[in-house]
Amino acid sequence: MTADVTQPRFSTTVAALRLRSWQLGPGRPTDVIDQFSEADFKVVVDDRADVHINSHDGRFYLGWFPDGRPGTAGVGWRIAVTGTAVVPGYGVSFDTQTPSPVVAAVLAGTRPL
């Protein structure tokens, strides 16, 4: 008997079929917040226990809103970088249930050059 190798077949491995686990829930926000030193950033905790972090030059902002950002639908994290006269800035928001390692990874890629 010969095998017909011209026909596409389903092929996989046991490792590819195993169940994976994914982190759910916000995790530890300090994993994100602790990336910012007081020497380089101003940290403010307001009366709602929201955390606001600003760079001293005012171009970078990170907000953590454990109960959701006021006036928004479930925003838990807000990152904003002010642009220049030539290059526009940007903003990124994450849900209150976004795992903190995801936010930390994004911030690791936004550090000044």
N, C-alpha and C positions, 0 to 999 in steps of 0.2 A: 504494500500500500504506500502511496506517495501523498505528501501534503501539498495542498494548493497554496503557495505563498503569495500568489497575486491578489488574493482577496483580503480586504482589511479585516482585522480581527480586534477584539477587545483584549487588551493586555495590561496587566497591572502587577503590583507586588503587594505582599501582605502589609508591608510598612505603609504603603500609600492608602490602604483601606482601613488602617487602624483609626480608632476614634481620637480626635484631637480635643484639647481643652483650650478654651479661649477665656481670657480674663474679662470678667464682667464687673460692673460697678466702678465707682470713682477711685477706689484704691486709697493711697495715702497722698493727699495734696502736698505734703511736705517734700515729697520727691521732686516736685516742680519748684516750689517756693524756695527751698534750700539752695537752689542753683544761683541765687542772687545774693551777693554780699552787700552789706550796708555801706561798704566803701565805694561801691560803684552805683548803687541803686537806693532809692528812697522807698521804704516800705511803710504803708499805712494800713491799719486795721480799723475799719469804721464801726459805728454803733450797731450795724447789722451783722458784724463779724465777717464782712466781706474784706478781702485782702486786695490792696492796690499797690502795684510795684511800678515805679517810674525810673527811667534812667535820669541821671543828673542833667543831661542835655535836653531832656523832654521829648526825645524822638521815639522812645520805646515805652510801651505800656502793657502790663499784664494785669488782668483782673480775675480774681477767683471769687465766685458767688455760690457758696454751698447750697443756698436755698433758691437759686436762680437769680439772674440779673433782673432788677426791676424794669418793668416795661417791655420785657421780651418773653418769648415762649421757651423756657427751659434752658437758657444759655447759662452754663456754669463757668466757662473760661472765655476770656476775651483777650486776644493779642492784637496789638496795633503798632505799626511802625510808620512814623510820619515820613513822607517822601522829601525830595529836594526840589529845587526849581526845575531840574531836568528829568528826574526819575520819580514817578508817583509812588506813594506809600501803599500799604496794604493792611488788611485786617482779617483775622481768622477767629471764628467762634466755635466752641465745642459745647456739647450738651452736658448737663450736670452729671450724667452717668458715664461720661467718657473716662476710661481708665487713665489715671495720672501718668503711667509710663508712655502713653501715646502723646499726651501734651508735652511731656519732658523731651521726647524724641523730636517733636516739631521744634521746640525751642532750641535744642542743640544745633539745629540747622539754621537758626536765624541769628546766631551770634555775629557781632560786627567783624568785618574782615581786617 
